[in-house]
């Protein structure tokens, strides 16, 4: 293999539990992330990168690989996150499936309760002849985004070992809490010091993304009136029923499971309650800024209508914008996208450009003044027990990082 430490490095990383915590008020949100980031900082220092430090505002580890050319070229940055999603990430036991035939069912656990079946996951058909890394069915894998972390660090290691490869100044940023949407809230663009950057946080081979959702978190708290059901007529206000009514007032089609492409949605991701009180949690998404604002207005408008009927304060809505569509920033200067496209094309990889039905840290970082599109890292079926990644795709992601660096050095 071209990068002898790429896969061993990745396998070591995924065995470290680094789940983020939405309920935490610390930055980073979990101590496991703090400890892992310290380990990565030590690794970067050992490789020979300079100015390795933890940014105090964000918890990011920043590092620099100094230029080895005389001419001045833009400083390029590469960013990945270390936290994993809201699924069991303890005791990850990655499994290696060598030379996958492209059609067989892969048994994850010994009992065969959990499997990767091409009939369920047709993306497996793209990996005939490749070596896959899967879970054992009890955890996620952590390819999102420890694949990206491993690829960036491996690319830096390659450059340190091959000084004949010409490059300008390179910045590395490894951060926490992307999965809970707060990782880039305090990203220090000045401290990072790049002119443009890429998050290495995408999925399959060729992904190149510079258009994301506009995103908001919506919370609904409903206060009911709980009385004995036998004498409830014209008195009881059932908070659970109002929760159902609120949800049913939203457009029926506009749900993640019924939308694709640039279609936005309201996603009910948690619900709890009884007759007395009920709580709903939503994420609100749309690629178009005006439609995004319209969605938020509809959301609050439903609450207003219900309060008119049941009394002020019965339904309380809290909305918090999370990130915006980074296309607004990047389309002003598409050179950062063109560099990635050229690098992929020269490596024989067809760029797969499509709007992200989600967001990346690059969404926020781009609005902070650092254009940051997203490139593939290799993971498939992310955020759960069916996650897997191809060793060959991870190698090609590392190739793309190095190719962009070389092309940038040409000026």
C-alpha positions as CSV (number, residue, x, y, z in Angstrom):
1,X,0.0,0.0,0.0
2,X,1.2,3.5,-0.9
3,X,0.6,4.8,2.6
4,X,1.7,2.1,5.0
5,X,0.5,3.9,8.1
6,X,-2.9,5.1,6.8
7,X,-5.0,2.1,7.8
8,X,-3.2,1.2,11.0
9,X,-3.6,4.9,12.0
10,X,-7.3,4.8,11.2
11,X,-7.8,1.5,13.1
12,X,-6.1,3.0,16.1
13,X,-8.2,6.1,16.0
14,X,-11.6,4.5,15.8
15,X,-10.9,2.4,18.9
16,X,-10.8,5.6,21.0
17,X,-14.2,6.6,22.2
18,X,-14.8,10.3,21.3
19,X,-18.5,10.8,21.2
20,X,-19.7,14.4,21.6
21,X,-22.5,15.4,24.1
22,X,-25.2,17.8,23.1
23,X,-26.2,18.4,26.7
24,X,-22.7,19.5,27.8
25,X,-21.8,23.1,28.3
26,X,-18.0,22.6,28.0
27,X,-15.8,23.2,24.9
28,X,-15.0,20.5,23.8
29,X,-18.2,18.8,25.1
30,X,-16.5,15.7,26.3
31,X,-13.2,14.9,28.0
32,X,-12.5,12.0,25.7
33,X,-12.3,14.4,22.8
34,X,-9.9,16.6,24.8
35,X,-7.7,13.7,25.5
36,X,-7.7,12.4,21.9
37,X,-6.9,15.8,20.5
38,X,-3.9,16.0,22.9
39,X,-2.8,12.7,21.4
40,X,-3.1,14.0,17.9
41,X,-1.2,17.1,18.8
42,X,1.7,15.0,20.1
43,X,1.6,12.9,16.9
44,X,1.7,16.0,14.7
45,X,4.7,17.3,16.7
46,X,6.5,14.0,16.4
47,X,6.0,14.1,12.6
48,X,7.8,17.5,12.5
49,X,4.9,20.0,12.1
50,X,5.4,23.3,13.8
51,X,3.3,25.7,15.8
52,X,1.2,22.8,17.1
53,X,-1.2,24.1,19.7
54,X,-4.8,23.9,21.0
55,X,-6.8,27.0,20.1
56,X,-8.2,28.1,23.4
57,X,-11.5,29.4,22.1
58,X,-12.6,26.3,20.2
59,X,-10.5,23.3,21.4
60,X,-9.2,22.8,17.8
61,X,-5.6,21.5,17.4
62,X,-3.9,23.7,14.8
63,X,-0.5,22.8,13.2
64,X,1.6,24.1,10.4
65,X,3.8,22.4,7.7
66,X,6.2,25.1,6.5
67,X,6.6,25.8,2.8
68,X,9.6,24.3,1.0
69,X,9.4,26.6,-2.0
70,X,10.7,30.1,-2.6
71,X,7.7,31.6,-4.4
72,X,4.7,32.8,-2.4
73,X,1.5,30.8,-2.9
74,X,-1.8,30.8,-1.0
75,X,-1.8,28.9,2.3
76,X,-4.0,25.9,2.1
77,X,-5.8,24.3,5.1
78,X,-7.3,20.9,5.8
79,X,-9.8,20.3,8.6
80,X,-11.5,17.3,10.1
81,X,-13.4,16.5,13.3
82,X,-12.7,13.9,15.9
83,X,-16.1,13.4,17.5
84,X,-18.5,10.7,16.6
85,X,-22.3,10.7,16.3
86,X,-25.1,9.9,18.8
87,X,-24.6,6.1,18.6
88,X,-22.6,3.7,20.7
89,X,-18.9,4.4,20.1
90,X,-17.4,2.5,22.9
91,X,-15.3,-0.7,22.3
92,X,-15.3,-0.3,18.6
93,X,-14.0,-3.5,17.0
94,X,-13.4,-2.9,13.3
95,X,-13.5,-5.9,11.0
96,X,-11.5,-6.2,7.7
97,X,-13.2,-7.7,4.7
98,X,-10.5,-8.3,2.1
99,X,-11.3,-8.4,-1.6
100,X,-15.0,-8.1,-1.2
101,X,-16.8,-9.8,-4.1
102,X,-19.4,-7.0,-4.6
103,X,-22.5,-9.1,-4.0
104,X,-22.2,-11.3,-0.9
105,X,-23.9,-10.5,2.4
106,X,-21.4,-9.4,5.1
107,X,-22.1,-10.8,8.5
108,X,-21.2,-8.2,11.1
109,X,-21.8,-10.0,14.4
110,X,-21.2,-13.7,15.0
111,X,-24.9,-14.5,15.3
112,X,-25.7,-12.8,12.0
113,X,-28.3,-10.5,13.5
114,X,-26.7,-7.5,11.8
115,X,-25.5,-7.7,8.2
116,X,-24.5,-5.6,5.3
117,X,-26.7,-6.9,2.5
118,X,-26.4,-5.4,-1.0
119,X,-30.2,-5.7,-1.3
120,X,-30.5,-3.2,1.6
121,X,-27.4,-1.3,0.9
122,X,-26.8,-1.2,-2.9
123,X,-23.8,1.1,-2.4
124,X,-21.9,-2.2,-1.6
125,X,-22.1,-3.0,-5.3
126,X,-19.5,-0.2,-5.9
127,X,-16.8,-2.0,-3.9
128,X,-16.1,-5.2,-5.7
129,X,-12.5,-6.2,-5.3
130,X,-11.8,-3.7,-2.5
131,X,-11.0,-4.1,1.1
132,X,-13.7,-2.9,3.4
133,X,-13.6,-2.0,7.1
134,X,-16.8,-2.6,8.9
135,X,-18.2,-2.7,12.5
136,X,-19.0,-5.8,14.5
137,X,-22.6,-4.7,14.7
138,X,-22.5,-3.3,18.2
139,X,-21.1,0.2,17.5
140,X,-20.6,2.7,14.8
141,X,-17.2,2.7,13.1
142,X,-16.2,6.3,13.4
143,X,-15.2,6.8,9.8
144,X,-17.1,10.1,10.2
145,X,-14.6,11.6,10.6
146,X,-11.6,9.7,11.7
147,X,-11.1,8.7,8.1
148,X,-10.5,12.4,7.4
149,X,-8.2,12.8,10.4
150,X,-6.2,9.8,9.3
151,X,-6.0,10.9,5.7
152,X,-4.8,14.5,6.6
153,X,-2.2,13.3,9.0
154,X,-1.0,10.6,6.6
155,X,-0.6,13.2,3.9
156,X,1.5,15.4,6.2
157,X,3.6,12.3,7.1
158,X,4.1,11.7,3.4
159,X,5.3,15.2,2.7
160,X,7.7,15.1,5.6
161,X,9.2,11.9,4.2
162,X,9.2,13.2,0.6
163,X,10.8,16.6,0.6
164,X,11.1,16.4,-3.2
165,X,7.3,17.1,-3.3
166,X,7.0,20.9,-3.5
167,X,4.4,22.6,-1.4
168,X,3.5,25.9,0.1
169,X,2.5,26.5,3.7
170,X,-0.1,24.0,4.9
171,X,-2.4,24.3,7.9
172,X,-4.0,21.4,9.7
173,X,-7.1,21.8,11.9
174,X,-8.5,18.9,13.9
175,X,-11.6,19.8,16.0
176,X,-14.4,18.6,18.3
177,X,-18.1,18.6,18.4
178,X,-19.0,18.7,14.7
179,X,-21.7,16.1,15.2
180,X,-23.6,18.4,17.7
181,X,-23.3,21.4,15.4
182,X,-21.1,23.5,17.7
183,X,-17.6,22.6,16.8
184,X,-16.9,25.6,14.5
185,X,-18.8,28.1,16.6
186,X,-15.5,29.5,18.0
187,X,-13.2,28.6,15.1
188,X,-10.4,31.2,15.1
189,X,-9.7,31.9,11.4
190,X,-6.9,34.3,12.2
191,X,-5.1,31.7,14.4
192,X,-5.6,29.0,11.8
193,X,-3.9,31.2,9.2
194,X,-5.1,29.7,5.9
195,X,-6.3,31.5,2.8
196,X,-8.7,28.8,1.9
197,X,-9.4,25.3,3.3
198,X,-11.2,22.0,2.8
199,X,-13.0,19.9,5.3
200,X,-12.2,16.2,4.6
201,X,-15.5,15.0,5.9
202,X,-17.5,13.7,2.9
203,X,-18.6,10.2,1.9
204,X,-17.9,8.1,-1.1
205,X,-15.3,8.5,-3.8
206,X,-15.4,11.8,-5.6
207,X,-17.7,13.8,-3.4
208,X,-17.0,17.5,-3.6
209,X,-19.5,19.7,-1.8
210,X,-19.9,23.5,-1.6
211,X,-23.6,23.8,-1.1
212,X,-25.3,22.9,2.2
213,X,-28.6,23.3,4.0
214,X,-29.5,26.4,5.9
215,X,-30.2,25.0,9.3
216,X,-32.1,25.7,12.5
217,X,-33.0,23.8,15.6
218,X,-36.6,24.2,16.8
219,X,-37.9,23.3,20.3
220,X,-41.6,23.2,21.2
221,X,-42.8,23.1,24.8
222,X,-46.5,22.6,25.4
223,X,-48.2,23.2,28.7
224,X,-51.5,21.4,29.1
225,X,-54.3,21.3,31.7
226,X,-54.5,17.9,33.3
227,X,-57.8,16.9,34.9
228,X,-59.6,13.7,35.5
229,X,-60.7,12.3,32.1
230,X,-64.1,11.6,33.5
231,X,-64.8,15.3,33.9
232,X,-62.5,16.6,31.2
233,X,-65.0,18.1,28.8
234,X,-64.2,21.7,27.9
235,X,-61.5,21.7,30.6
236,X,-58.7,19.4,29.8
237,X,-56.0,20.5,27.5
238,X,-54.0,17.4,26.6
239,X,-50.4,18.4,25.9
240,X,-49.7,15.1,24.1
241,X,-52.7,15.8,21.8
242,X,-51.5,19.4,21.1
243,X,-48.1,17.9,20.2
244,X,-49.7,15.7,17.6
245,X,-51.7,18.6,16.3
246,X,-48.6,20.8,16.1
247,X,-46.8,18.2,14.1
248,X,-49.7,17.5,11.8
249,X,-50.0,21.2,11.0
250,X,-46.6,21.0,9.3
251,X,-46.5,20.0,5.6
252,X,-46.9,16.3,5.4
253,X,-44.5,15.8,2.5
254,X,-41.7,17.9,4.0
255,X,-40.0,15.1,6.0
256,X,-36.5,13.7,5.5
257,X,-37.9,10.3,4.4
258,X,-39.9,11.9,1.6
259,X,-37.5,14.5,0.3
260,X,-34.3,14.6,-1.8
261,X,-32.0,17.0,-3.7
262,X,-32.8,20.6,-2.7
263,X,-36.1,19.8,-1.1
264,X,-36.1,21.1,2.5
265,X,-37.9,19.5,5.5
266,X,-39.0,19.6,9.1
267,X,-37.5,16.6,11.0
268,X,-39.0,15.6,14.3
269,X,-36.0,14.0,16.0
270,X,-37.4,13.7,19.6
271,X,-40.7,13.8,21.4
272,X,-41.7,13.3,25.0
273,X,-44.6,14.2,27.2
274,X,-47.8,13.4,29.1
275,X,-51.1,15.1,29.5
276,X,-49.5,17.9,31.5
277,X,-46.5,18.9,29.4
278,X,-45.0,17.8,26.1
279,X,-41.7,18.6,24.3
280,X,-40.8,18.3,20.6
281,X,-37.4,18.7,19.0
282,X,-37.0,19.5,15.3
283,X,-34.3,20.3,12.8
284,X,-35.4,22.7,10.1
285,X,-33.6,22.6,6.8
286,X,-33.7,24.2,3.3
287,X,-31.0,25.1,0.7
288,X,-32.8,28.3,-0.3
289,X,-32.4,31.1,2.3
290,X,-35.9,32.6,1.7
291,X,-37.6,29.3,1.9
292,X,-35.6,28.6,5.1
293,X,-37.0,31.8,6.6
294,X,-40.5,30.9,5.4
295,X,-40.2,27.5,7.2
296,X,-39.3,29.2,10.5
297,X,-42.2,31.6,10.1
298,X,-44.6,28.7,9.5
299,X,-43.2,27.0,12.6
300,X,-43.8,29.9,14.8
301,X,-47.1,30.7,13.1
302,X,-48.6,27.3,14.1
303,X,-47.7,28.0,17.7
304,X,-49.3,31.5,17.5
305,X,-52.5,29.9,16.1
306,X,-52.6,27.3,18.9
307,X,-52.0,30.0,21.5
308,X,-54.9,32.0,20.1
309,X,-57.1,28.9,20.6
310,X,-55.8,27.6,23.9
311,X,-54.3,30.6,25.6
312,X,-51.1,32.6,25.4
313,X,-48.1,30.6,26.6
314,X,-49.7,27.2,25.9
315,X,-47.2,26.5,23.1
316,X,-43.7,28.0,23.4
317,X,-41.3,27.9,20.5
318,X,-37.5,28.4,20.6
319,X,-35.6,28.7,17.3
320,X,-31.9,28.7,17.0
321,X,-30.1,29.1,13.6
322,X,-27.2,26.6,13.4
323,X,-25.5,27.3,10.0
324,X,-26.2,28.7,6.6
325,X,-25.6,27.5,3.0
326,X,-21.9,28.1,2.4
327,X,-22.6,28.4,-1.4
328,X,-23.4,32.1,-0.6
329,X,-19.7,32.6,0.2
330,X,-17.9,30.2,-2.1
331,X,-19.7,31.0,-5.3
332,X,-18.1,34.5,-5.1
333,X,-14.8,32.9,-5.9
334,X,-15.0,29.3,-7.2
335,X,-11.2,28.8,-7.5
336,X,-11.2,26.7,-4.3
337,X,-13.7,24.3,-5.9
338,X,-11.9,24.4,-9.3
339,X,-8.7,23.3,-7.5
340,X,-10.4,20.3,-6.0
341,X,-12.0,19.4,-9.3
342,X,-8.7,19.6,-11.2
343,X,-7.0,17.5,-8.6
344,X,-9.6,14.7,-8.8
345,X,-9.7,14.8,-12.6
346,X,-5.9,14.5,-12.9
347,X,-6.1,11.4,-10.6
348,X,-8.9,9.9,-12.7
349,X,-11.6,10.5,-10.2
350,X,-14.9,11.9,-11.4
351,X,-15.9,14.8,-9.2
352,X,-19.4,14.2,-7.7
353,X,-20.8,17.7,-7.0
354,X,-24.2,17.8,-5.4
355,X,-25.9,19.9,-2.7
356,X,-25.2,18.4,0.8
357,X,-28.4,17.3,2.6
358,X,-26.7,18.4,5.8
359,X,-23.9,20.6,6.8
360,X,-20.2,20.6,7.6
361,X,-18.0,22.6,9.8
362,X,-17.1,24.4,6.6
363,X,-20.6,25.9,6.5
364,X,-19.8,28.0,9.6
365,X,-16.1,28.5,8.8
366,X,-16.9,29.8,5.3
367,X,-19.2,32.5,6.9
368,X,-16.3,33.4,9.2
369,X,-14.3,34.4,6.2
370,X,-12.4,31.2,5.2
371,X,-13.9,29.5,2.1
372,X,-14.1,25.8,3.1
373,X,-15.8,23.3,0.8
374,X,-15.9,19.6,1.6
375,X,-14.2,16.6,0.0
376,X,-14.7,12.9,0.3
377,X,-13.2,10.9,3.2
378,X,-14.7,7.6,2.2
379,X,-17.3,6.6,4.8
380,X,-20.6,5.0,3.9
381,X,-23.8,4.4,6.0
382,X,-22.4,6.8,8.6
383,X,-23.7,7.3,12.2
384,X,-24.7,3.7,12.9
385,X,-23.8,0.0,13.1
386,X,-23.8,-0.4,9.3
387,X,-21.0,2.1,8.7
388,X,-18.1,1.0,6.5
389,X,-15.2,2.4,4.6
390,X,-13.0,1.2,1.7
391,X,-9.3,1.2,2.2
392,X,-8.8,2.1,-1.4
393,X,-11.1,5.1,-1.2
394,X,-9.2,6.3,1.9
395,X,-6.0,6.0,-0.1
396,X,-7.5,8.0,-3.0
397,X,-8.7,10.7,-0.6
398,X,-5.1,11.0,0.6
399,X,-4.0,11.2,-3.0
400,X,-6.4,14.1,-3.6
401,X,-5.1,16.0,-0.6
402,X,-1.5,15.7,-1.9
403,X,-2.5,16.6,-5.4
404,X,-4.3,19.8,-4.4
405,X,-1.2,20.7,-2.4
406,X,1.0,20.1,-5.4
407,X,-1.2,22.0,-7.8
408,X,-1.5,24.9,-5.3
409,X,2.4,25.1,-5.2
410,X,2.5,25.7,-8.9
411,X,0.8,29.0,-8.3
